[in-house]
Amino acid sequence: MPPSQAVECEAALKANPNDLELRCKMLGYFMSNRFIDPVGLQKFHEHVLFTISNFPHNKIAGSHYARYDLAIDDRAYYEQAKCIWQNHLASNPDDTIIIKHAAEFFAASDKELSAALELKLQSRS
């Protein structure tokens, strides 16, 4: 996506922040641009936090598009995301979709937590 189109998408998201299709496009765009652009890095963090806060049931929330790499991404954002997932898990302890997406989110950053969530899923099947 060219930067001019990204600007248009960002403007459209301000008008309709729950437009999941646009949100997904922007996650993909900023996921790759976060490596070369400090503004892209900030936008990536914002989109990840919004997505997992508001769409934990959507597969994008558990995908690699909404994951932090602790070698690149700010630990403070990761901790915010972790808190959001923990709140979802506490509020929805039997929701297998949320458990699955949280396990996927933590797969690279907290293998122990991810494995515990996977075990919880297996015990439900």
N, C-alpha and C positions, 0 to 999 in steps of 0.2 A: 504494500500500500504506500503510495507516495505521501510525504509529509503533509501536503495540502489536504489530502483526503482525511488524514488522521485528525487534523484541526477541525474539519467539518464534522467528523464523528464525535469528537469531544464536545463540540457545541450542541450537537443533537442529544448527547447524553445529559447535558445540563438541563435541557428541556424535558427529557424523559429518562431519568436515571435508572429505571428498572427495565429498560430495553435490553433484554438479555442477548439478543443477536449482536447489537452494537458493542455491548460490554465484552462479549467473546472476541470480537474483532480487535478491540483495543487491547485486550490481554495478550493476544497473539502478537500484535504490533509492538507493544512495549516490552514484551518478554524478550524479544530479540534486540531491541534498541537500548535496553537498559545497560548493555555492555559498553556502549559507545557514547551515551548521552546522559549526563546527570539528571536532566529533566525527565528523560525517559525512565530512568531508574525510579524517580519519585512517583511518576504516574503509574508505573508498574505496581509499586507498593499500594497505592491508593486503590487501584482496580482489584488487586487480590483481596485486600481487606473488605472492600464493598461486596465482592462476589461471595466470599465465604460467609460474610455476615447475613446477606440477604438471599442467597441461593444455595444453601448447603445441600439441598436435594438434587441440584442439577449436576450432571456429570462433570461439568467444567470445574466445579469446586474441588473435586478430587483429582483433577488431571494435572499433568506437568505444567500446564499453562498457569496454574494458580499455586505453584509451589515455590518456596524460597530455597535458594542455594546459599548456605551460610558462609561459603567462601567469597561470595559476591555481595549478597544482600545484607542490609543492616540488621543486626541481631534484635534491635528494639522492635522492628516490624515483625520479625518472626515471633517474638514473644507476644505481641498483640494478636497475631493470627492464632497462636497456640491457645491463648486465653479465649478467643472466640470459639474455637473448636471445642475446648473443654466445657464452655458454657452450653454449646449445642448438645454435647454428650450428656451433660448433667440434666438438661431439660428434656432430653429425648432418649433415655437410657435403653429403650427397646427398639429404636428406629434403626433398622439394619442399613438403610441407605446412608444415613449420617455416619454411622460407625464405619462403613466401608470407605466413604470419602475422607473421613478423618484419618483412617489407617493409610490411605494412599498419600495424603498430605504429609504425614510423618515418616513415610517410607525411607526417605533419604536423610532426614534431619534427626530423627529420634527412632532408631530401629527397634529399641525395646518397647516403646509405647505402641508403635505400629504393630509389632508382633502380638502384644497383649490385646489390641483391638481385633486383630485377625483371629486370635483364639476365641474371643468373645463371639465373633461371627460364626465360627465353626461350631461352637457349642449350641448355636440356635438352629443349625440345620439338621 
